């Protein structure tokens, strides 16, 4: 029997606010346990929640970013359940009247396939606390720092049919919330968590199978592996004569498996009702305009512009719009150098490799967009070759990395006219001058080198003239060695051919 997988995702995005959704308690990550929970978060008698205006503003930005329906009137409800890290005994969320309605997300798969995935809704809610099991023998610790942290829960339609599509959709949502400063999207800190609803059905069957929900997945790799395991588990279970139970499961990355947490509740189990302490949220045009006035160009539009305006391939355009910082960096280099394709190559090659090796984010790059643009300009005007450019890049990168720490430069790099305080401000032209890296374009000087090398290697000359074309590479190598890599490669090739065939 052939099977079809059906996947829907619920993504919990922590909003980029300084305080919680219904209190003034801070939302800083990494504080000591139970130091960022106030009386409102704990639900102590007599306290009242006050809605955080910034959380509403960020929800509006999300709706506009994906061109989704935006409710002018939304309502908070109480979702009632007991769990140790939920001190009030209920969670304030939105149920029947969410702030964000239906929308669509376009995803691009690795093979270039484009798919549209429906967004059912996105609603505001507060986070619960956290249960800690690892550090307590035979007991559970409760940290309520996260209680009341503002979340936007983004719920998809069950439109995805494989783990790769689910990962592509999750990455796209992650890109959008970071791009528009809605969330920092830090998965390690719990700012972006994914619940996957997974079911299988015989191919061609219209009705959906029984789903299992895999909770709190905090990496894209784990999301893919968890779905793949769950699909195989459900198919094996059904083909063996069993049946899938609707339940909540967790993914154990150490064992690469999903395990039962609890039987899945239905909506009526939570006894939703409008929260009596919170008024409905009503949005007017002025608030919506203020919330969305500074929305940037969205990644899909920017990708198309890079493709059309700069002539980039689809691959490069996708790569360079992966984040807003990267797109801005590329645009600055492309405009500054006048060479967008070369800019894309250097950013996707040397710069990315150096960042990965150093464990740095682009925002901490010791090489500025201005410096990289200058480097590309010097390649194009013939001042340096592509090979020499890599040496200049290394000098700028090393100097920038070491500027703060005052470390000495490697012995291979000597900058007599630059003090350690100036390392981070060095220009490309300064490095070329100080290192003596300017390309030799004087044809007379190159000819003189070639003549001496030909005179010293008559056996190789005879081999080349006898038809052994590979020997040509030997002569090119000798010229570049004698010129310390500074001879213009094109001139070397042209002059060598003339001399060897003379």
Phi, psi and omega per residue, in radians:
X1 nan 2.427 3.052
X2 -1.619 2.492 -3.043
X3 -2.093 2.634 3.048
X4 -2.059 2.319 3.105
X5 -1.615 2.449 3.088
X6 -2.188 2.187 -3.051
X7 -2.293 2.354 2.954
X8 -2.258 2.526 -3.098
X9 -2.044 2.509 2.962
X10 -2.052 2.008 -3.057
X11 -1.894 2.136 3.123
X12 -1.724 1.922 -3.087
X13 -1.883 2.099 3.076
X14 -1.301 2.192 -3.105
X15 -1.333 2.574 -3.031
X16 -1.448 1.127 3.078
X17 -1.867 2.780 3.110
X18 -1.482 -0.358 -3.122
X19 -2.310 3.027 -3.026
X20 -1.348 3.010 -2.974
X21 -1.270 -0.487 -3.125
X22 -2.214 0.193 3.121
X23 -2.611 3.023 3.127
X24 -1.603 0.124 3.134
X25 -1.130 2.528 -3.087
X26 -1.281 2.844 -3.136
X27 -2.062 0.347 -3.112
X28 -1.100 2.416 3.130
X29 -1.436 2.520 2.993
X30 1.603 0.098 3.118
X31 -1.239 2.754 3.093
X32 -1.008 2.555 -3.091
X33 -0.917 2.394 3.011
X34 1.091 0.519 3.087
X35 -1.863 -0.089 -3.106
X36 -2.170 0.552 3.093
X37 -2.144 2.138 -3.102
X38 -1.796 -3.072 -3.069
X39 -1.045 -0.611 3.131
X40 -1.184 -0.745 3.139
X41 -1.107 -0.588 -3.113
X42 -1.464 -0.172 3.134
X43 1.197 0.622 -3.134
X44 -1.206 2.680 -3.077
X45 -1.002 2.389 3.040
X46 1.574 -0.138 -3.119
X47 -1.539 2.686 3.140
X48 -2.263 2.416 3.102
X49 -1.332 2.537 3.034
X50 -2.214 2.146 -3.028
X51 -1.174 2.366 3.099
X52 -1.369 2.009 -3.102
X53 -1.045 -0.641 -3.104
X54 -1.117 -0.633 3.119
X55 -1.092 -0.701 3.106
X56 -1.145 -0.744 3.137
X57 -1.030 -0.739 -3.121
X58 -1.202 -0.603 3.073
X59 -1.130 -0.691 3.099
X60 -1.110 -0.716 3.110
X61 -1.059 -0.706 3.135
X62 -1.113 -0.789 -3.137
X63 -1.004 -0.771 -3.118
X64 -1.237 -0.592 -3.114
X65 -1.136 -0.576 3.137
X66 -1.836 0.156 3.133
X67 0.968 0.788 -3.140
X68 -1.651 2.899 3.051
X69 -1.153 2.448 3.118
X70 -2.098 2.110 -3.097
X71 -1.370 2.186 3.077
X72 -1.240 -0.344 3.110
X73 -2.401 2.122 3.098
X74 -2.288 2.789 -2.987
X75 -2.282 2.399 3.032
X76 -1.547 2.506 -3.129
X77 -2.256 2.857 3.041
X78 -1.754 2.196 3.092
X79 -1.808 1.880 -2.950
X80 -1.613 2.117 2.972
X81 -2.840 2.753 -3.140
X82 -1.810 2.251 3.001
X83 -2.700 2.524 -3.025
X84 -0.975 -0.559 -3.094
X85 -1.588 0.238 3.101
X86 -2.120 1.448 -2.954
X87 -1.113 -0.483 -3.122
X88 -1.285 -0.382 -3.026
X89 1.495 0.020 3.051
X90 -2.689 2.752 3.095
X91 -1.969 2.332 3.064
X92 -1.452 2.110 -3.089
X93 -2.498 -2.996 3.002
X94 -2.102 2.396 -3.038
X95 -2.103 -1.417 -3.047
X96 -1.323 -0.454 -3.064
X97 -2.223 1.362 3.129
X98 -1.335 2.812 -3.100
X99 -1.313 -0.519 -3.135
X100 -2.048 2.271 3.135
X101 -1.745 -2.549 -2.995
X102 -1.236 2.509 3.072
X103 -2.667 -3.115 -3.141
X104 -2.348 2.507 3.072
X105 -2.155 2.312 3.087
X106 -1.722 2.222 3.112
X107 -2.039 2.654 3.093
X108 -2.101 2.127 -3.138
X109 -1.461 2.969 -3.070
X110 -1.056 -0.513 -3.130
X111 -1.523 0.115 3.125
X112 1.613 -0.111 3.119
X113 -1.114 2.346 3.115
X114 -1.884 2.298 3.129
X115 -2.336 2.600 3.031
X116 -1.799 2.296 3.119
X117 -2.044 2.294 -3.128
X118 -1.371 2.456 2.973
X119 -1.796 2.073 -3.101
X120 -1.257 -0.792 -3.039
X121 -2.998 2.910 2.951
X122 -2.514 2.232 -3.065
X123 -2.255 2.645 3.088
X124 -1.425 2.514 3.070
X125 -2.827 2.946 3.076
X126 -1.729 2.609 3.090
X127 -1.442 2.783 3.015
X128 -1.591 3.128 3.043
X129 -1.362 -2.836 -3.082
X130 -2.332 2.307 3.060
X131 -1.582 2.290 -3.101
X132 -1.970 2.142 -3.060
X133 -1.946 -0.454 -2.949
X134 -1.189 -0.651 -2.991
X135 -1.669 0.142 -3.081
X136 -2.235 2.104 -3.095
X137 -1.459 1.975 3.122
X138 1.285 0.238 -3.130
X139 -2.560 2.977 3.127
X140 -2.183 2.319 3.064
X141 -1.658 2.633 3.141
X142 -2.108 2.152 3.060
X143 -1.981 2.031 -3.055
X144 -1.722 0.279 3.126
X145 -1.037 -0.625 -3.103
X146 -1.419 -0.246 -3.110
X147 -1.013 2.167 -3.136
X148 1.563 -0.017 3.093
X149 -1.126 2.337 -3.067
X150 -1.273 2.279 3.114
X151 -2.162 2.600 2.883
X152 -1.990 1.958 3.127
X153 -1.603 2.044 -3.068
X154 -1.813 2.026 -3.023
X155 -1.891 2.196 -3.140
X156 -1.615 2.874 2.899
X157 -1.299 2.766 3.088
X158 -1.364 1.069 -2.999
X159 -1.731 -0.139 -3.065
X160 -1.603 2.487 -3.017
X161 -2.076 0.070 3.072
X162 -2.809 2.909 -3.112
X163 -1.104 -0.628 -3.119
X164 -1.100 -0.678 3.108
X165 -1.171 -0.700 3.123
X166 -1.095 -0.729 3.129
X167 -1.153 -0.739 3.135
X168 -1.090 -0.697 3.113
X169 -1.159 -0.808 3.132
X170 -1.059 -0.712 3.114
X171 -1.132 -0.631 -3.136
X172 -1.184 -0.758 3.079
X173 -1.084 -0.733 3.112
X174 -1.034 -0.765 3.111
X175 -1.081 -0.752 -3.075
X176 -1.156 -0.795 -3.085
X177 -1.209 -0.561 3.076
X178 -1.326 -0.742 -3.107
X179 -0.989 -0.691 -3.047
X180 -1.735 0.267 3.091
X181 0.989 0.621 3.088
X182 -1.510 -0.604 3.136
X183 -2.659 2.684 3.046
X184 -1.369 -0.244 3.045
X185 1.141 0.326 -3.076
X186 -1.280 1.839 -3.056
X187 -1.269 -0.543 3.137
X188 -1.170 -0.520 -3.120
X189 -1.641 0.028 3.100
X190 1.500 0.231 -3.122
X191 -1.368 -0.210 -3.117
X192 -2.550 1.822 -3.066
X193 -2.188 2.526 -3.037
X194 -2.102 2.312 2.940
X195 -1.890 2.258 -3.114
X196 -1.919 2.146 3.030
X197 -1.690 2.036 -2.992
X198 -2.163 2.326 3.028
X199 -2.541 2.847 3.067
X200 -2.249 2.734 3.082
X201 -2.655 2.687 3.066
X202 -1.018 2.436 -3.111
X203 -1.009 2.234 -3.127
X204 1.721 -0.272 3.125
X205 -1.280 2.381 -3.089
X206 -1.439 -0.683 -3.072
X207 -1.332 2.579 -3.139
X208 -1.354 2.624 3.036
X209 -1.395 3.032 3.094
X210 -1.260 2.288 -3.042
X211 -1.724 2.673 2.948
X212 -2.052 2.467 -3.133
X213 -1.832 2.156 3.109
X214 -1.742 2.086 -2.933
X215 -1.653 2.598 2.872
X216 0.912 0.949 3.071
X217 -1.516 2.244 -2.987
X218 -2.061 0.443 2.968
X219 -2.713 2.651 -3.125
X220 -1.185 -0.613 3.122
X221 -1.143 -0.743 3.120
X222 -1.170 -0.601 3.106
X223 -1.061 -0.803 3.140
X224 -1.107 -0.798 -3.100
X225 -1.197 -0.671 3.135
X226 -1.108 -0.751 3.130
X227 -1.150 -0.778 -3.138
X228 -1.044 -0.750 3.122
X229 -1.129 -0.796 -3.068
X230 -1.122 -0.665 3.099
X231 -1.084 -0.822 3.132
X232 -1.105 -0.697 -3.137
X233 -1.079 -0.793 -3.094
X234 -1.181 -0.716 3.119
X235 -1.114 -0.794 3.118
X236 -1.066 -0.693 -3.125
X237 -1.129 -0.793 -3.109
X238 -1.202 -0.778 -3.119
X239 -1.169 -0.370 3.092
X240 -1.517 0.043 3.104
X241 1.706 0.012 3.129
X242 -1.555 -2.978 3.101
X243 -2.465 2.614 3.141
X244 -1.394 2.337 3.113
X245 -1.756 2.385 3.072
X246 -1.247 2.028 -3.041
X247 -2.713 2.941 3.040
X248 -1.764 2.273 -3.106
X249 -2.172 2.799 3.031
X250 -2.050 2.721 3.104
X251 -1.804 2.218 3.104
X252 -1.794 1.811 -3.081
X253 -1.179 -0.452 3.130
X254 -1.172 -0.676 3.133
X255 -1.718 -0.084 -3.098
X256 0.900 0.981 3.140
X257 -2.656 2.809 3.007
X258 -1.815 2.586 -3.118
X259 -2.368 2.670 -3.132
X260 -1.160 2.328 2.992
X261 -1.810 -0.951 -3.133
X262 -2.833 2.817 3.074
X263 -1.169 2.384 -3.070
X264 -1.221 2.284 3.094
X265 -1.453 2.687 2.982
X266 -1.670 2.932 -3.100
X267 -1.025 -0.663 -3.101
X268 -1.217 -0.299 3.079
X269 -1.203 -0.417 -3.095
X270 -1.540 -0.150 3.093
X271 0.855 0.968 3.122
X272 -1.049 2.432 2.911
X273 -2.691 2.681 -3.107
X274 -0.999 2.378 -3.138
X275 -1.221 2.125 -3.080
X276 -1.252 -0.242 -3.097
X277 -1.626 -0.078 -3.066
X278 -2.197 2.261 3.083
X279 -1.300 2.741 3.010
X280 -1.013 2.603 3.112
X281 -1.587 2.077 3.135
X282 -2.043 2.164 -3.085
X283 -1.775 2.325 3.030
X284 -1.875 2.946 -3.068
X285 -1.054 -0.648 -3.109
X286 -1.109 -0.741 3.138
X287 -1.145 -0.742 -3.127
X288 -1.115 -0.734 3.111
X289 -1.102 -0.745 3.138
X290 -1.128 -0.683 -3.084
X291 -1.230 -0.470 -3.013
X292 -1.996 0.076 -3.056
X293 -1.056 -0.611 -3.066
X294 -1.829 0.362 3.077
X295 -1.074 2.270 -3.122
X296 -1.371 3.014 2.966
X297 -1.005 2.305 -3.047
X298 -1.374 2.739 -3.018
X299 -1.019 -0.676 -3.141
X300 -1.122 -0.753 3.129
X301 -1.147 -0.710 3.133
X302 -1.162 -0.666 3.107
X303 -1.056 -0.786 3.125
X304 -1.127 -0.667 3.128
X305 -1.161 -0.747 3.109
X306 -1.054 -0.690 -3.119
X307 -1.166 -0.783 -3.062
X308 -1.390 -0.806 -3.019
X309 -1.378 -0.740 -3.075
X310 -1.691 -0.134 3.138
X311 1.248 0.435 3.136
X312 -1.319 2.684 3.016
X313 -1.205 2.832 3.091
X314 -1.036 -0.671 -3.134
X315 -1.076 -0.871 -3.123
X316 -1.136 -0.700 3.138
X317 -1.102 -0.697 3.078
X318 -1.134 -0.785 -3.102
X319 -1.085 -0.756 -3.026
X320 -1.401 -0.175 3.047
X321 -1.890 0.339 3.114
X322 -1.113 -0.554 3.078
X323 -2.495 2.744 -3.120
X324 -1.162 -0.647 3.113
X325 -1.080 -0.782 -3.115
X326 -1.148 -0.743 3.136
X327 -1.087 -0.750 3.121
X328 -1.136 -0.686 3.120
X329 -1.101 -0.820 3.139
X330 -1.060 -0.799 -3.083
X331 -1.076 -0.671 3.121
X332 -1.143 -0.720 3.132
X333 -1.201 -0.740 -3.123
X334 -1.103 -0.787 3.140
X335 -1.218 -0.677 -3.100
X336 -1.244 -0.515 -3.107
X337 -1.722 -0.411 -3.044
X338 1.282 0.213 -3.104
X339 -2.285 1.364 -3.054
X340 -1.080 -0.666 -3.111
X341 -1.200 -0.709 3.095
X342 -1.178 -0.635 3.082
X343 -1.070 -0.778 3.122
X344 -1.083 -0.700 3.141
X345 -1.134 -0.761 -3.124
X346 -1.220 -0.667 3.119
X347 -1.203 -0.763 3.135
X348 -1.285 -0.313 -3.118
X349 -1.834 -1.570 -3.037
X350 -1.031 -0.807 -3.058
X351 -1.160 -0.826 -3.137
X352 -1.078 -0.735 3.129
X353 -1.090 -0.744 -3.133
X354 -1.162 -0.701 3.098
X355 -1.095 -0.791 -3.139
X356 -1.110 -0.748 -3.136
X357 -1.113 -0.651 -3.112
X358 -1.514 -0.137 -3.107
X359 1.163 0.646 -3.080
X360 -1.952 2.628 2.938
X361 -1.453 2.798 -3.136
X362 -1.029 -0.619 -3.129
X363 -1.084 -0.371 3.135
X364 -1.810 0.225 -3.104
X365 -1.064 2.248 3.085
X366 -1.284 -0.197 3.116
X367 -1.820 2.162 -3.103
X368 -1.487 2.855 3.077
X369 -1.093 -0.629 3.125
X370 -1.107 -0.730 3.137
X371 -1.160 -0.750 -3.137
X372 -1.154 -0.678 3.083
X373 -1.077 -0.719 3.105
X374 -1.105 -0.671 3.117
X375 -1.089 -0.773 -3.128
X376 -1.165 -0.651 3.093
X377 -1.061 -0.676 -3.120
X378 -1.281 -0.456 3.025
X379 -1.200 -0.788 -3.056
X380 -1.214 -0.564 -3.135
X381 -1.560 0.101 3.044
X382 1.447 0.092 3.136
X383 -1.130 -0.693 3.101
X384 -2.357 2.796 3.066
X385 -1.572 2.975 3.093
X386 -1.068 -0.622 3.133
X387 -1.189 -0.778 3.109
X388 -1.129 -0.596 3.134
X389 -1.010 -0.604 3.113
X390 -1.172 -0.582 3.061
X391 -1.170 -0.742 3.117
X392 -1.099 -0.741 3.106
X393 -1.006 -0.775 -3.124
X394 -1.089 -0.714 3.135
X395 -1.108 -0.858 -3.126
X396 -1.075 -0.746 -3.121
X397 -1.138 -0.839 -3.109
X398 -1.109 -0.763 -3.129
X399 -1.116 -0.717 3.121
X400 -1.159 -0.699 3.126
X401 -1.139 -0.650 -3.036
X402 -1.605 -0.085 -3.047
X403 -1.050 -0.736 -3.091
X404 -1.274 -0.670 -3.066
X405 -1.491 -0.198 3.128
X406 1.183 0.456 -3.139
X407 -1.332 2.628 3.104
X408 -1.230 2.613 3.072
X409 -1.256 2.707 3.068
X410 -1.005 2.729 -3.095
X411 -1.056 -0.486 -3.127
X412 -1.278 -0.190 -3.104
X413 -2.060 2.032 -3.129
X414 -2.189 2.134 -3.126
X415 -2.195 1.366 -3.040
X416 -1.087 -0.474 -3.074
X417 -1.666 0.127 -3.093
X418 -2.140 2.177 3.074
X419 -1.443 2.845 -3.126
X420 -1.060 -0.517 3.138
X421 -1.226 -0.365 -3.088
X422 -1.710 -0.046 -3.054
X423 -0.938 -0.785 -3.066
X424 -1.242 -0.209 -3.103
X425 -1.908 0.219 -3.091
X426 -1.140 2.531 3.062
X427 -1.731 2.831 3.103
X428 -1.055 -0.789 -3.113
X429 -1.084 -0.619 3.133
X430 -1.152 -0.739 3.129
X431 -1.132 -0.778 -3.139
X432 -1.039 -0.762 -3.127
X433 -1.192 -0.833 -3.083
X434 -1.151 -0.582 -3.115
X435 -1.597 -0.080 -3.109
X436 1.098 0.753 -3.019
X437 -1.758 0.067 -3.101
X438 -1.077 2.381 -3.069
X439 -1.184 2.454 3.087
X440 -1.457 2.031 3.128
X441 -2.070 0.043 3.099
X442 -1.274 1.917 -3.060
X443 -1.103 -0.540 3.109
X444 -1.113 -0.749 3.124
X445 -1.145 -0.696 3.142
X446 -1.186 -0.737 3.114
X447 -1.033 -0.742 -3.131
X448 -1.053 -0.748 3.091
X449 -1.068 -0.820 -3.110
X450 -1.071 -0.761 -3.128
X451 -1.042 -0.759 -3.117
X452 -1.183 -0.631 -3.131
X453 -1.247 -0.702 3.087
X454 -1.112 -0.733 -3.139
X455 -1.095 -0.572 -3.090
X456 -1.538 -0.079 -3.056
X457 -2.387 1.018 -3.094
X458 -1.165 -0.547 3.116
X459 -1.081 -0.779 3.134
X460 -1.173 -0.586 3.079
X461 -1.073 -0.777 3.138
X462 -1.087 -0.727 3.125
X463 -1.083 -0.730 -3.120
X464 -1.140 -0.762 -3.121
X465 -1.222 -0.323 3.074
X466 -1.480 -0.010 3.058
X467 1.956 0.008 3.123
X468 -1.487 1.497 -3.036
X469 -1.125 -0.458 -3.109
X470 -1.097 -0.379 -3.140
X471 -1.146 -0.371 -3.141
X472 -1.007 -0.668 3.118
X473 -1.073 -0.558 3.096
X474 -1.077 -0.793 -3.115
X475 -1.168 -0.706 3.092
X476 -1.035 -0.792 3.135
X477 -1.062 -0.688 -3.138
X478 -1.160 -0.726 3.135
X479 -1.127 -0.775 -3.118
X480 -1.164 -0.599 3.102
X481 -1.154 -0.802 -3.114
X482 -1.160 -0.528 -3.118
X483 -1.642 0.113 -3.118
X484 1.006 0.626 3.082
X485 1.345 0.137 -3.024
X486 -1.649 -0.250 -3.121
X487 -1.199 2.435 3.120
X488 -1.102 2.063 -3.039
X489 -1.022 -0.676 -3.111
X490 -1.190 -0.731 3.096
X491 -1.124 -0.687 3.112
X492 -1.034 -0.824 -3.130
X493 -1.084 -0.818 -3.094
X494 -1.126 -0.801 -3.102
X495 -1.211 -0.637 3.097
X496 -1.076 -0.748 3.135
X497 -1.085 -0.749 3.127
X498 -1.096 -0.801 -3.063
X499 -1.208 -0.721 -3.075
X500 -1.220 -0.502 -3.126
X501 -1.642 -0.062 -3.113
X502 -1.186 nan nan
